[in-house]
Amino acid sequence: MCTHKSRGGAGAGRREPRRAGAGAGPRSRRPAPLLDTTLDSVEDLGHDGRPVEVLTPENINSVQEKVLSDRRLKIREIAARLGLSKSTVHRIIHDHLHMSKSKRESMEWRFKNEKPPITEKVHQSTKKLMCTIFWDCHGILMVDFKERNTVINGAYYASLIHKLRAIKEKRRGKLAKGVLLLHDNAPVHTAFVAKAAVRECGFTEVDHPPYSPDMAPSDYFLFPNLKRDLRGKKFFNDEELEAAVLGHFEDKTSRYFYKGIQMLIQRCQKCVDIKGDYIEK
């Protein structure tokens, strides 16, 4: 109970003491029970609110098996696969298995005093061989393998254009309806000497959107298929590699090349529909 005095103003005077919570008797409060349980995290609580035993021999063995199966696994990945909390997995790995990760040792889990893995010395691979291919809906027109120590520039590409013109002249009807030349906007293609060669040969360049490899048939069709065929194979010299490239096209019919050109029409329409965005597939 308490008393209150108020001074000044009309109605000022002594007020009768009031009991807190008038109309109700005195209330008693029970002290809340203390929770004397240590948890790793709220994730260790079961559906009924009781803690789950997590640091068990079974869980420790499960974590160890996961780590040894893939030493690059992250704690959150192990926790998700075993249905444990991240803090539990962290305690098991560091406090019970005594393992740690080192950025200097390939980011793998290692036991204390365990020697790092022996990494093989990386040997420099054979230098790449550059290849330029001209083709149409009927097949391969010309394949050029760049010689070693040859500079790729506008003059070099211009010489290839003139060679292509000579090849087309040998094939009847190839030049009668004109030639549409489609290549990307690489510097060697846009060089003044290269463009001059295109005009001299009577070819017509097809406009190619900048930074759009998805609109070049060689990039989305011809070379990806060639790379898949050569992947995993070893060649000990340039001659073996050149033979493998040429052999890749030997059994390809005109239907194969026509499909690659026909895909360009579909991709152009799709590019228009999506307002110039990239086409991944």
C-alpha positions, 0 to 999 in steps of 0.5 A: 500500500502507498499514500499520495499527497497532491497540492495546489489546484481545485480538488487538491487534498489528501487522497485515500490510499488505494490498494494496487489491483483494487477489487482483487486480493493479494497475488502470489507469484511462483519463482520460475524453475531454472533450466539446468541444461547446457545446449550446443544450440537451439537446433539440439532441442527435440520437438518436445523441448528436451535436449537431444544427445548429440555428442555420442560415439555414433555421431562422432564416428559418423562425422569422422566417416564423412570427413575422411570420405571427403576432406574438403567438406565444409562444416555446414555440409557435414551438419546438413548431411547428418542432421546435426547442428554446425556447433556440434560438428565443430566441437566433434571435429576440433575437440574430439577428432582433433582435426583442422583445416589449413589454407596452405595445405589444400584446404583439407581436414587433417589430424594433428601432426598428420603430414600434408598430402604430397602434390605432384609437380605441375608440368607445362603442357604442350602449347596450343595449336590455333586452327581457323575453319571456314565452313558452310551448310554443305561442309568444310571449305578450308582448315588452316593450322597456324604455324608456330611463332606466326602473328595473328593479325589483320594481314594474316586473316586477309591472306586466309580470305584470299585463299578462301576465294580461290577455293570457292572459285574451284567449286561450281556455283559457289560464287554465282549467288554471292557469299555471305561471310559471318564472323565475330568482331575479333580485332583481326576480323575488323582490321582495315586490311581484313575488311579490304580483303573481304571487299576485294573478294566480293564477299558480303559481311553479315552484321554480328552483334558485339560480344555475342558468341551465342550468335556465331555458329562456330562458337555454339556448334562447330567447335564445342562438338570438336572439343568434346570429341578431342577431350581426354586425348593426348597428342605428342606433336602437331601432326597428330593433333591436325590429323585428329581435327581433320578426322573429326569432320570426315564422317560428317554429312551435309545434314550435320553442317546444315543443322548448325546453320539452321540453328542460327535462324532459331537463335536469331529469332530467340535473341529478338524475342528476349530483346538482345539478351544472352542465349545460353542454350 
